[in-house]
């Protein structure tokens, strides 16, 4: 009994010491180009630092798997994950906790796009074409598009001429626009941003199909992170109000109308889809 009490006390002291002597380390899946991610999350880090009262540092990573491994190895304390990377982190760590998601993530979608000169008008026309997903571990750029293709009796490895992975959503759009591939799938939110900012020529690329909705992105913390810190982080995100100009800038950077609480159960459908698509062992 005494040993157990000492273990708990040491754990609490360690959690407190981490933030007394160091920084709260955050990261994110690299689903856009590094410059955009740095611009976005450095501002998020500055806001959280002020709200939580500890120094917060954003660290970029090279790929999706690196975020999951960094969280599992306690090299980072919190991460912006897609639904699939959250499932992987939860399975890898056993206790990763999703704290908030954007309201938009309750009904997220992917866009299937095609070159305007490809002759592709719907999913059935993709057969025999060159196709690109985003990152292998992307929820909206690979897992869910693959899942819905299989649901529509289209097997990428059997039915496409060639399957590629661009590594990021904006890269997918640019590859289709340039004619490097005939078609691809990407995050609906990034597609809408690219169109709005005129970074993609809709005369050269068109949307041919939008998936049914699913849960996607969230902010996830280590399961053993100091509960007091977790509470402050959660409150800081939920506090963001679009009627406040400073808050609206942060929300716009994250393409969010607002943040809402979330829980692990919301991502069971993603886990089931991953197993069904053969991306997780059953």
Secondary structure, 3 states (H helix, E strand, C coil): CHHHHHHHHHHHHHHHHHHHHCCEEEEECCCCCHHHHHHHHHHHHHHHHHHHCCCEEECCCCCHHHHHHHHHCCCCCEEEECHHHHHHHHHHHCCCEEEEEEHHHHHECEEEEEECCCCCCCHHHHCCCEEEECCCCCHHHHHHHHHHHHHCCCCHHHHCCEEEECCCHHHHHHHHHHCCCCEEEEEHHHHHHHHHCCCCCCCCEEEEEECCCECCCEEEECCCCCHHHHHHHHHHHHHCCCCCHHHHHHHHHCCCCCEEECCHHHHHHHHHHHHHCCCCCC
